């Protein structure tokens, strides 16, 4: 059922002994959650600008890091795999643009739980239905239970007093539709034949940059200002998260790394509620925390059972 080939949480292939260097692996695995978690706050407080300048600045920063890794490690990648990773990155920018747009129009503490849930559900269904990772009715039944839990978690985090007072149904629609970009971002690398996904980081980043330019082209005045330059730092933050996530997968396995990375929704949602003062209702922070725990419980069930 799981999106990834799995093994028991933080254990080796025999299911009895801890994987090599588990403590270090867990520490590395937490880094993506921290860096992806602080990214929305960084964008709102430091990068600022429109979602177009935020997106372009982010992709430029990612390209810098991806190019450095590619040159230092002397990676070789075939043309067909290059294209698959470039398409992955191209689609990512549409998902990221929708998320950046909704940070302003819905609020970080509403956008992140909903976006995370949509990504988990979509990626799980793609892996399960199209790549044959769901085996039999048991996996499908457990997946449906996990789906219900995730939806319940999102409902709890999106109560009154959290969303921006100017939020419109259109803003929610944009977030839902743009998440398709994230699904394709995850799907294309599954078709690639490489020893490690980090080999495709450079073509993936160039695909991100290409679509970021395309998204900003019709409003070019928004992307030729200081905000784009400031947001290069956002790309560096994202690239640190993405690269340490890939390293963590090698150290503690894909399932374990994925679960730890999803803790980013805790960091980003609570920082949005507290630091950006998005949770205005009485007891909203506690309500958010409960909803996030429920959401992550569903995510864990979706990918590891």
Number of C-alpha atoms within 10 A of each C-alpha: 27 23 22 17 12 16 18 18 16 22 17 16 13 10 12 9 11 16 19 13 11 16 13 13 21 17 12 22 28 23 22 29 27 21 24 24 27 21 24 25 21 16 23 18 12 15 24 17 20 17 25 26 31 30 33 30 26 30 31 24 23 29 24 16 20 26 16 13 17 17 11 9 10 10 13 12 16 11 8 12 19 21 19 23 30 26 23 27 32 26 26 27 29 24 24 23 25 25 27 23 20 23 22 17 20 24 27 28 31 26 28 27 29 23 23 20 21 22 20 22 21 18 21 25 22 19 19 20 14 11 14 14 18 20 12 10 10 11 17 17 12 15 25 15 14 23 22 14 21 31 20 16 25 24 16 20 30 19 16 14 15 23 22 20 12 10 14 12 8 10 17 19 12 16 24 18 13 21 25 18 23 25 23 21 26 20 20 18 22 16 13 19 13 15 8 13 16 18 21 26 27 25 25 27 28 22 25 31 26 16 22 29 18 17 19 19 13 9 12 14 11 18 23 13 12 14 22 26 19 20 26 24 23 28 24 23 23 22 25 17 24 22 18 20 24 21 20 26 19 13 21 27 25 19 22 25 27 25 20 21 24 22 20 24 27 21 21 24 30 24 19 26 21 14 12 16 13 24 27 15 12 10 10 21 21 13 16 27 17 14 24 25 16 19 29 23 16 25 24 20 18 26 22 19 14
